[in-house]
Amino acid sequence: MDLSLLLTATGWIVQGIYLVIALFAFIGAFMVATTREDAFEVAGRQSKLIWTALLGVSGFALLLGLPFLTWVGMVIVGLYWWDVRPQIQNILSGNGGW
């Protein structure tokens, strides 16, 4: 197997992963934009506008494949999906609060 073929395939796989995570970033930004503003205040999180901007910028950074910003973007997207969103969902469903 040719080394250049292996490097090319690896590059395409990495770009595919970035594309999938960017898609999740844009879906998350849409979900944040359609969520009530006061849920973020009750959760003690940054405001709705800040989370929308963070996820949107992260999505674009992942699409562009910017070297350092892709890692920052992946962390922001993961933080939203595995920490912020579940807490907001609990608050909106009446399972949490002040």
N, CA, C and O atoms as CSV, one atom per row, in Angstrom:
chain,resi,resn,atom,element,x,y,z
A,1,MET,N,N,0.842,-1.173,0.000
A,1,MET,CA,C,0.000,0.000,0.000
A,1,MET,C,C,0.888,1.237,0.000
A,1,MET,O,O,1.868,1.318,0.741
A,2,ASP,N,N,0.536,2.173,-0.824
A,2,ASP,CA,C,1.298,3.402,-0.972
A,2,ASP,C,C,1.048,4.332,0.216
A,2,ASP,O,O,-0.092,4.484,0.656
A,3,LEU,N,N,2.105,4.950,0.733
A,3,LEU,CA,C,1.990,5.833,1.892
A,3,LEU,C,C,1.145,7.062,1.576
A,3,LEU,O,O,0.383,7.515,2.430
A,4,SER,N,N,1.262,7.607,0.378
A,4,SER,CA,C,0.480,8.794,0.035
A,4,SER,C,C,-1.017,8.474,-0.006
A,4,SER,O,O,-1.843,9.315,0.348
A,5,LEU,N,N,-1.362,7.264,-0.434
A,5,LEU,CA,C,-2.760,6.854,-0.436
A,5,LEU,C,C,-3.296,6.755,0.996
A,5,LEU,O,O,-4.431,7.149,1.267
A,6,LEU,N,N,-2.486,6.236,1.895
A,6,LEU,CA,C,-2.877,6.125,3.297
A,6,LEU,C,C,-3.065,7.504,3.927
A,6,LEU,O,O,-4.016,7.727,4.675
A,7,LEU,N,N,-2.151,8.425,3.619
A,7,LEU,CA,C,-2.270,9.785,4.151
A,7,LEU,C,C,-3.483,10.501,3.594
A,7,LEU,O,O,-4.148,11.244,4.315
A,8,THR,N,N,-3.781,10.290,2.323
A,8,THR,CA,C,-4.956,10.896,1.714
A,8,THR,C,C,-6.235,10.351,2.342
A,8,THR,O,O,-7.155,11.110,2.646
A,9,ALA,N,N,-6.289,9.046,2.532
A,9,ALA,CA,C,-7.471,8.437,3.146
A,9,ALA,C,C,-7.658,8.932,4.579
A,9,ALA,O,O,-8.781,9.201,5.006
A,10,THR,N,N,-6.572,9.051,5.309
A,10,THR,CA,C,-6.652,9.558,6.678
A,10,THR,C,C,-7.161,10.995,6.692
A,10,THR,O,O,-7.977,11.357,7.540
A,11,GLY,N,N,-6.688,11.808,5.765
A,11,GLY,CA,C,-7.146,13.192,5.658
A,11,GLY,C,C,-8.640,13.279,5.378
A,11,GLY,O,O,-9.336,14.114,5.955
A,12,TRP,N,N,-9.134,12.415,4.490
A,12,TRP,CA,C,-10.569,12.410,4.191
A,12,TRP,C,C,-11.388,11.968,5.395
A,12,TRP,O,O,-12.471,12.502,5.635
A,13,ILE,N,N,-10.893,11.016,6.144
A,13,ILE,CA,C,-11.602,10.550,7.340
A,13,ILE,C,C,-11.677,11.664,8.384
A,13,ILE,O,O,-12.724,11.884,8.994
A,14,VAL,N,N,-10.569,12.355,8.582
A,14,VAL,CA,C,-10.548,13.464,9.548
A,14,VAL,C,C,-11.508,14.560,9.105
A,14,VAL,O,O,-12.245,15.097,9.932
A,15,GLN,N,N,-11.517,14.904,7.827
A,15,GLN,CA,C,-12.440,15.923,7.322
A,15,GLN,C,C,-13.890,15.488,7.488
A,15,GLN,O,O,-14.761,16.311,7.772
A,16,GLY,N,N,-14.146,14.207,7.314
A,16,GLY,CA,C,-15.496,13.686,7.519
A,16,GLY,C,C,-15.936,13.813,8.967
A,16,GLY,O,O,-17.083,14.162,9.246
A,17,ILE,N,N,-15.030,13.533,9.882
A,17,ILE,CA,C,-15.339,13.683,11.309
A,17,ILE,C,C,-15.611,15.149,11.631
A,17,ILE,O,O,-16.559,15.451,12.355
A,18,TYR,N,N,-14.797,16.065,11.105
A,18,TYR,CA,C,-15.023,17.491,11.306
A,18,TYR,C,C,-16.388,17.907,10.758
A,18,TYR,O,O,-17.092,18.707,11.375
A,19,LEU,N,N,-16.756,17.369,9.610
A,19,LEU,CA,C,-18.036,17.714,8.998
A,19,LEU,C,C,-19.205,17.255,9.869
A,19,LEU,O,O,-20.172,17.995,10.044
A,20,VAL,N,N,-19.124,16.052,10.410
A,20,VAL,CA,C,-20.194,15.534,11.271
A,20,VAL,C,C,-20.310,16.374,12.541
A,20,VAL,O,O,-21.418,16.701,12.967
A,21,ILE,N,N,-19.190,16.721,13.142
A,21,ILE,CA,C,-19.232,17.526,14.366
A,21,ILE,C,C,-19.733,18.932,14.063
A,21,ILE,O,O,-20.440,19.523,14.880
A,22,ALA,N,N,-19.376,19.480,12.893
A,22,ALA,CA,C,-19.892,20.791,12.490
A,22,ALA,C,C,-21.414,20.736,12.341
A,22,ALA,O,O,-22.110,21.679,12.715
A,23,LEU,N,N,-21.922,19.642,11.800
A,23,LEU,CA,C,-23.366,19.473,11.674
A,23,LEU,C,C,-24.021,19.490,13.056
A,23,LEU,O,O,-25.055,20.131,13.244
A,24,PHE,N,N,-23.424,18.788,14.021
A,24,PHE,CA,C,-23.942,18.808,15.382
A,24,PHE,C,C,-23.847,20.204,15.994
A,24,PHE,O,O,-24.706,20.580,16.792
A,25,ALA,N,N,-22.833,20.970,15.643
A,25,ALA,CA,C,-22.705,22.342,16.142
A,25,ALA,C,C,-23.844,23.211,15.620
A,25,ALA,O,O,-24.427,23.988,16.377
A,26,PHE,N,N,-24.165,23.085,14.333
A,26,PHE,CA,C,-25.247,23.890,13.763
A,26,PHE,C,C,-26.610,23.456,14.287
A,26,PHE,O,O,-27.485,24.294,14.505
A,27,ILE,N,N,-26.796,22.157,14.490
A,27,ILE,CA,C,-28.046,21.673,15.087
A,27,ILE,C,C,-28.172,22.204,16.512
A,27,ILE,O,O,-29.247,22.642,16.922
A,28,GLY,N,N,-27.078,22.166,17.263
A,28,GLY,CA,C,-27.081,22.701,18.623
A,28,GLY,C,C,-27.368,24.190,18.653
A,28,GLY,O,O,-28.107,24.663,19.517
A,29,ALA,N,N,-26.788,24.941,17.710
A,29,ALA,CA,C,-27.043,26.387,17.647
A,29,ALA,C,C,-28.517,26.654,17.370
A,29,ALA,O,O,-29.103,27.569,17.948
A,30,PHE,N,N,-29.119,25.857,16.488
A,30,PHE,CA,C,-30.553,26.006,16.206
A,30,PHE,C,C,-31.378,25.682,17.452
A,30,PHE,O,O,-32.343,26.382,17.760
A,31,MET,N,N,-30.999,24.626,18.164
A,31,MET,CA,C,-31.730,24.243,19.367
A,31,MET,C,C,-31.604,25.311,20.452
A,31,MET,O,O,-32.573,25.600,21.155
A,32,VAL,N,N,-30.430,25.889,20.587
A,32,VAL,CA,C,-30.244,26.962,21.571
A,32,VAL,C,C,-31.085,28.168,21.180
A,32,VAL,O,O,-31.704,28.800,22.036
A,33,ALA,N,N,-31.110,28.488,19.897
A,33,ALA,CA,C,-31.867,29.652,19.435
A,33,ALA,C,C,-33.367,29.496,19.665
A,33,ALA,O,O,-34.080,30.492,19.784
A,34,THR,N,N,-33.849,28.267,19.729
A,34,THR,CA,C,-35.280,28.038,19.944
A,34,THR,C,C,-35.622,27.713,21.397
A,34,THR,O,O,-36.767,27.376,21.698
A,35,THR,N,N,-34.650,27.810,22.299
A,35,THR,CA,C,-34.865,27.533,23.722
A,35,THR,C,C,-35.151,28.833,24.467
A,35,THR,O,O,-34.670,29.899,24.082
A,36,ARG,N,N,-35.932,28.736,25.528
A,36,ARG,CA,C,-36.256,29.917,26.327
A,36,ARG,C,C,-34.995,30.510,26.953
A,36,ARG,O,O,-34.106,29.781,27.392
A,37,GLU,N,N,-34.932,31.817,26.988
A,37,GLU,CA,C,-33.767,32.539,27.527
A,37,GLU,C,C,-33.578,32.279,29.023
A,37,GLU,O,O,-32.450,32.127,29.492
A,38,ASP,N,N,-34.677,32.231,29.766
A,38,ASP,CA,C,-34.551,32.108,31.217
A,38,ASP,C,C,-34.053,30.737,31.668
A,38,ASP,O,O,-33.607,30.597,32.807
A,39,ALA,N,N,-34.116,29.735,30.814
A,39,ALA,CA,C,-33.605,28.412,31.181
A,39,ALA,C,C,-32.093,28.455,31.399
A,39,ALA,O,O,-31.573,27.752,32.266
A,40,PHE,N,N,-31.390,29.267,30.626
A,40,PHE,CA,C,-29.941,29.386,30.779
A,40,PHE,C,C,-29.595,30.112,32.073
A,40,PHE,O,O,-28.598,29.794,32.721
A,41,GLU,N,N,-30.419,31.085,32.448
A,41,GLU,CA,C,-30.194,31.800,33.705
A,41,GLU,C,C,-30.421,30.878,34.897
A,41,GLU,O,O,-29.643,30.887,35.851
A,42,VAL,N,N,-31.482,30.086,34.844
A,42,VAL,CA,C,-31.773,29.156,35.933
A,42,VAL,C,C,-30.658,28.118,36.056
A,42,VAL,O,O,-30.292,27.723,37.163
A,43,ALA,N,N,-30.123,27.680,34.920
A,43,ALA,CA,C,-29.053,26.672,34.920
A,43,ALA,C,C,-27.717,27.251,35.363
A,43,ALA,O,O,-26.783,26.502,35.649
A,44,GLY,N,N,-27.616,28.568,35.422
A,44,GLY,CA,C,-26.352,29.193,35.799
A,44,GLY,C,C,-25.330,29.131,34.676
A,44,GLY,O,O,-24.126,29.094,34.929
A,45,ARG,N,N,-25.802,29.120,33.445
A,45,ARG,CA,C,-24.929,29.045,32.264
A,45,ARG,C,C,-24.821,30.404,31.597
A,45,ARG,O,O,-25.494,31.361,31.980
A,46,GLN,N,N,-23.965,30.466,30.596
A,46,GLN,CA,C,-23.878,31.674,29.785
A,46,GLN,C,C,-25.221,31.898,29.096
A,46,GLN,O,O,-26.052,30.992,29.036
A,47,SER,N,N,-25.428,33.097,28.582
A,47,SER,CA,C,-26.719,33.436,27.988
A,47,SER,C,C,-26.960,32.675,26.678
A,47,SER,O,O,-26.055,32.081,26.092
A,48,LYS,N,N,-28.192,32.725,26.262
A,48,LYS,CA,C,-28.619,32.065,25.020
A,48,LYS,C,C,-27.820,32.597,23.821
A,48,LYS,O,O,-27.391,31.824,22.965
A,49,LEU,N,N,-27.628,33.903,23.767
A,49,LEU,CA,C,-26.892,34.513,22.660
A,49,LEU,C,C,-25.444,34.021,22.609
A,49,LEU,O,O,-24.921,33.737,21.532
A,50,ILE,N,N,-24.809,33.922,23.752
A,50,ILE,CA,C,-23.410,33.472,23.791
A,50,ILE,C,C,-23.297,32.025,23.335
A,50,ILE,O,O,-22.389,31.695,22.573
A,51,TRP,N,N,-24.208,31.144,23.789
A,51,TRP,CA,C,-24.147,29.747,23.372
A,51,TRP,C,C,-24.439,29.597,21.883
A,51,TRP,O,O,-23.835,28.762,21.211
A,52,THR,N,N,-25.363,30.403,21.368
A,52,THR,CA,C,-25.641,30.358,19.929
A,52,THR,C,C,-24.407,30.771,19.140
A,52,THR,O,O,-24.056,30.132,18.148
A,53,ALA,N,N,-23.748,31.841,19.582
A,53,ALA,CA,C,-22.545,32.311,18.897
A,53,ALA,C,C,-21.408,31.293,19.005
A,53,ALA,O,O,-20.724,31.017,18.019
A,54,LEU,N,N,-21.207,30.735,20.199
A,54,LEU,CA,C,-20.141,29.746,20.377
A,54,LEU,C,C,-20.332,28.544,19.455
A,54,LEU,O,O,-19.385,28.092,18.811
A,55,LEU,N,N,-21.550,28.035,19.397
A,55,LEU,CA,C,-21.802,26.858,18.563
A,55,LEU,C,C,-21.715,27.198,17.076
A,55,LEU,O,O,-21.205,26.401,16.289
A,56,GLY,N,N,-22.209,28.375,16.685
A,56,GLY,CA,C,-22.128,28.776,15.283
A,56,GLY,C,C,-20.697,28.969,14.807
A,56,GLY,O,O,-20.324,28.499,13.733
A,57,VAL,N,N,-19.904,29.656,15.602
A,57,VAL,CA,C,-18.496,29.877,15.251
A,57,VAL,C,C,-17.731,28.561,15.247
A,57,VAL,O,O,-16.870,28.338,14.395
A,58,SER,N,N,-18.048,27.689,16.205
A,58,SER,CA,C,-17.396,26.379,16.240
A,58,SER,C,C,-17.718,25.578,14.982
A,58,SER,O,O,-16.842,24.921,14.420
A,59,GLY,N,N,-18.969,25.633,14.541
A,59,GLY,CA,C,-19.357,24.934,13.326
A,59,GLY,C,C,-18.591,25.430,12.111
A,59,GLY,O,O,-18.126,24.631,11.299
A,60,PHE,N,N,-18.459,26.744,11.983
A,60,PHE,CA,C,-17.714,27.296,10.847
A,60,PHE,C,C,-16.228,26.976,10.941
A,60,PHE,O,O,-15.593,26.710,9.921
A,61,ALA,N,N,-15.665,26.998,12.138
A,61,ALA,CA,C,-14.253,26.652,12.306
A,61,ALA,C,C,-14.010,25.195,11.906
A,61,ALA,O,O,-12.988,24.874,11.300
A,62,LEU,N,N,-14.954,24.319,12.250
A,62,LEU,CA,C,-14.821,22.907,11.870
A,62,LEU,C,C,-14.970,22.723,10.367
A,62,LEU,O,O,-14.278,21.894,9.775
A,63,LEU,N,N,-15.862,23.482,9.744
A,63,LEU,CA,C,-16.015,23.384,8.287
A,63,LEU,C,C,-14.769,23.854,7.556
A,63,LEU,O,O,-14.373,23.276,6.544
A,64,LEU,N,N,-14.154,24.909,8.078
A,64,LEU,CA,C,-12.956,25.449,7.433
A,64,LEU,C,C,-11.713,24.625,7.734
A,64,LEU,O,O,-10.720,24.716,7.012
A,65,GLY,N,N,-11.757,23.823,8.789
A,65,GLY,CA,C,-10.618,22.978,9.138
A,65,GLY,C,C,-9.444,23.762,9.691
A,65,GLY,O,O,-8.288,23.400,9.470
A,66,LEU,N,N,-9.742,24.841,10.414
A,66,LEU,CA,C,-8.672,25.648,10.998
A,66,LEU,C,C,-7.967,24.835,12.089
A,66,LEU,O,O,-8.627,24.313,12.987
A,67,PRO,N,N,-6.650,24.723,12.024
A,67,PRO,CA,C,-5.920,23.759,12.857
A,67,PRO,C,C,-6.227,23.792,14.348
A,67,PRO,O,O,-6.641,22.772,14.898
A,68,PHE,N,N,-6.043,24.907,15.015
A,68,PHE,CA,C,-6.256,24.945,16.463
A,68,PHE,C,C,-7.728,25.106,16.811
A,68,PHE,O,O,-8.210,24.529,17.785
A,69,LEU,N,N,-8.437,25.888,16.014
A,69,LEU,CA,C,-9.835,26.182,16.327
A,69,LEU,C,C,-10.746,24.973,16.177
A,69,LEU,O,O,-11.821,24.937,16.776
A,70,THR,N,N,-10.338,23.982,15.387
A,70,THR,CA,C,-11.169,22.785,15.280
A,70,THR,C,C,-11.230,22.055,16.616
A,70,THR,O,O,-12.285,21.546,16.994
A,71,TRP,N,N,-10.117,21.999,17.331
A,71,TRP,CA,C,-10.106,21.329,18.626
A,71,TRP,C,C,-10.922,22.106,19.644
A,71,TRP,O,O,-11.660,21.515,20.432
A,72,VAL,N,N,-10.797,23.422,19.632
A,72,VAL,CA,C,-11.594,24.260,20.531
A,72,VAL,C,C,-13.081,24.085,20.208
A,72,VAL,O,O,-13.913,23.968,21.107
A,73,GLY,N,N,-13.398,24.070,18.918
A,73,GLY,CA,C,-14.782,23.888,18.497
A,73,GLY,C,C,-15.348,22.547,18.926
A,73,GLY,O,O,-16.498,22.468,19.356
A,74,MET,N,N,-14.551,21.493,18.814
A,74,MET,CA,C,-15.021,20.173,19.231
A,74,MET,C,C,-15.294,20.134,20.731
A,74,MET,O,O,-16.248,19.492,21.171
A,75,VAL,N,N,-14.470,20.809,21.510
A,75,VAL,CA,C,-14.683,20.853,22.961
A,75,VAL,C,C,-15.972,21.608,23.283
A,75,VAL,O,O,-16.744,21.179,24.141
A,76,ILE,N,N,-16.207,22.722,22.605
A,76,ILE,CA,C,-17.420,23.509,22.841
A,76,ILE,C,C,-18.661,22.705,22.469
A,76,ILE,O,O,-19.644,22.700,23.211
A,77,VAL,N,N,-18.621,22.027,21.325
A,77,VAL,CA,C,-19.763,21.219,20.898
A,77,VAL,C,C,-20.004,20.076,21.887
A,77,VAL,O,O,-21.149,19.804,22.250
A,78,GLY,N,N,-18.960,19.422,22.313
A,78,GLY,CA,C,-19.106,18.352,23.294
A,78,GLY,C,C,-19.631,18.862,24.617
A,78,GLY,O,O,-20.468,18.209,25.241
A,79,LEU,N,N,-19.160,20.007,25.057
A,79,LEU,CA,C,-19.633,20.600,26.302
A,79,LEU,C,C,-21.122,20.893,26.227
A,79,LEU,O,O,-21.858,20.656,27.185
A,80,TYR,N,N,-21.563,21.407,25.087
A,80,TYR,CA,C,-22.989,21.688,24.949
A,80,TYR,C,C,-23.810,20.402,24.991
A,80,TYR,O,O,-24.771,20.304,25.754
A,81,TRP,N,N,-23.439,19.419,24.177
A,81,TRP,CA,C,-24.270,18.219,24.041
A,81,TRP,C,C,-24.253,17.333,25.276
A,81,TRP,O,O,-25.252,16.673,25.563
A,82,TRP,N,N,-23.137,17.296,26.023
A,82,TRP,CA,C,-23.049,16.370,27.153
A,82,TRP,C,C,-23.179,17.035,28.514
A,82,TRP,O,O,-23.247,16.337,29.527
A,83,ASP,N,N,-23.215,18.355,28.569
A,83,ASP,CA,C,-23.333,19.013,29.871
A,83,ASP,C,C,-24.455,20.045,29.887
A,83,ASP,O,O,-25.343,19.972,30.736
A,84,VAL,N,N,-24.433,20.987,28.981
A,84,VAL,CA,C,-25.400,22.089,29.012
A,84,VAL,C,C,-26.789,21.625,28.585
A,84,VAL,O,O,-27.767,21.888,29.284
A,85,ARG,N,N,-26.887,20.945,27.457
A,85,ARG,CA,C,-28.191,20.541,26.945
A,85,ARG,C,C,-28.951,19.639,27.911
A,85,ARG,O,O,-30.139,19.878,28.131
A,86,PRO,N,N,-28.328,18.608,28.504
A,86,PRO,CA,C,-29.094,17.792,29.460
A,86,PRO,C,C,-29.604,18.604,30.658
A,86,PRO,O,O,-30.715,18.372,31.134
A,87,GLN,N,N,-28.802,19.548,31.142
A,87,GLN,CA,C,-29.239,20.368,32.266
A,87,GLN,C,C,-30.407,21.266,31.856
A,87,GLN,O,O,-31.367,21.414,32.613
A,88,ILE,N,N,-30.336,21.858,30.681
A,88,ILE,CA,C,-31.429,22.708,30.187
A,88,ILE,C,C,-32.695,21.877,29.993
A,88,ILE,O,O,-33.790,22.323,30.338
A,89,GLN,N,N,-32.550,20.676,29.446
A,89,GLN,CA,C,-33.708,19.800,29.240
A,89,GLN,C,C,-34.352,19.434,30.569
A,89,GLN,O,O,-35.578,19.396,30.668
A,90,ASN,N,N,-33.545,19.163,31.592
A,90,ASN,CA,C,-34.097,18.861,32.918
A,90,ASN,C,C,-34.861,20.046,33.479
A,90,ASN,O,O,-35.924,19.872,34.076
A,91,ILE,N,N,-34.343,21.226,33.298
A,91,ILE,CA,C,-35.012,22.424,33.804
A,91,ILE,C,C,-36.320,22.649,33.064
A,91,ILE,O,O,-37.340,22.938,33.690
A,92,LEU,N,N,-36.308,22.521,31.743
A,92,LEU,CA,C,-37.524,22.758,30.961
A,92,LEU,C,C,-38.593,21.707,31.205
A,92,LEU,O,O,-39.782,21.986,31.051
A,93,SER,N,N,-38.182,20.493,31.587
A,93,SER,CA,C,-39.164,19.449,31.857
A,93,SER,C,C,-39.622,19.467,33.313
A,93,SER,O,O,-40.466,18.658,33.698
A,94,GLY,N,N,-39.085,20.369,34.124
A,94,GLY,CA,C,-39.522,20.509,35.510
A,94,GLY,C,C,-38.751,19.660,36.498
A,94,GLY,O,O,-39.172,19.531,37.648
A,95,ASN,N,N,-37.639,19.080,36.088
A,95,ASN,CA,C,-36.865,18.222,36.987
A,95,ASN,C,C,-35.762,18.955,37.732
A,95,ASN,O,O,-35.088,18.350,38.565
A,96,GLY,N,N,-35.560,20.219,37.465
A,96,GLY,CA,C,-34.473,20.943,38.120
A,96,GLY,C,C,-34.823,22.409,38.251
A,96,GLY,O,O,-35.877,22.844,37.786
A,97,GLY,N,N,-33.966,23.159,38.867
A,97,GLY,CA,C,-34.215,24.584,39.018
A,97,GLY,C,C,-33.450,25.135,40.184
A,97,GLY,O,O,-32.433,24.585,40.607
A,98,TRP,N,N,-33.965,26.253,40.710
A,98,TRP,CA,C,-33.287,26.932,41.800
A,98,TRP,C,C,-33.423,26.162,43.059
A,98,TRP,O,O,-32.911,26.582,44.097
